[in-house]
């Protein structure tokens, strides 16, 4: 997955066929879903993978109604704020 992230960060387009929704949510900017050889959805990853419970990532299913798609997003959201509290 590091290789894919590095290539994407360098501006390379990556075409990846996978059944791994978590992987797609982690690295894809755009998702195209196929069913029986037909395009059934095409658009930004965050919009597409949460549009149906059948292809939403586990993180999204478990932590709804939050809009987190990946474990990395959950981890970042749960990090304590490094700024000191007012009055301390």
N, C-alpha and C positions, 0 to 999 in steps of 0.2 A: 504494500500500500504506500510505502514511503516513495517508491519510484513514481507511482502515479501522481502523488501530491507534488513531487519535485517537477515533473513534466508539466503539470497544470500551472504551477507557479511560474514556470518559464514561458507561459503563454501557448503551450501546445494544446491542440484539441485532442481529446481522447474519446474514442468510441468503445464502449464496454458493454458487452451483453452479459447480464447476470440475473440471478434470482435472489441475490442478497440485497434486500432493501436497506439494511443497515449500512452496507458498504456504499450504496448509491447515495444515501442521505449524507454520508460522511464526505464524499469527494466530488459529487456531481453538482454542477450549477443548473443543469437542465436534464430532465428525464423524459423519455418517450416510452410509454407502456404499450405493449402489444398483447393481443389476445387472438388466438387463431389466425395469426399472420396479419391482423388489422391493427392500425394505430387506434387505441382507445383513449389515450391522454398524451398531451405534449405540452410541456411548459416548465416553469421554474420548479426545482426539486421540492422546495417547501410547500408549494401549492399542490403539486401532484401527489406526493406520498401521503398526505393527510386527507386527501379527498375521499378516500374509502378506507374503512377499517381493514379490509382484506389485504391491502398492501402498505399499511402504515408501519413504521418501525416499532419494535417492542417498546422503546422508550416513550414514544408518543402514546401508545395504547395504555401503558401503565401510569403515566404521569399527566394524562389529560385532566384538565383543559389547558395545561401549559403548552407552549408552542415549541418545545424542545424536540429535536429530531435525533440527536446523538448523545452518547455518554459524555463526550467532550463538552457539549453545550450545557448539560446538567451540571457537570463538575465546575465549569466556569461560573454558572449562575449561583452555585452554593458556596463559592469562596467568600470568606469574610471580607468586608470592605476594609481596605488598608488605611482608610482615612480615620483619624481619631474621632470619637464621638464628641459632640458639642459639650463643653463644660468639663472635659477630662484632661 
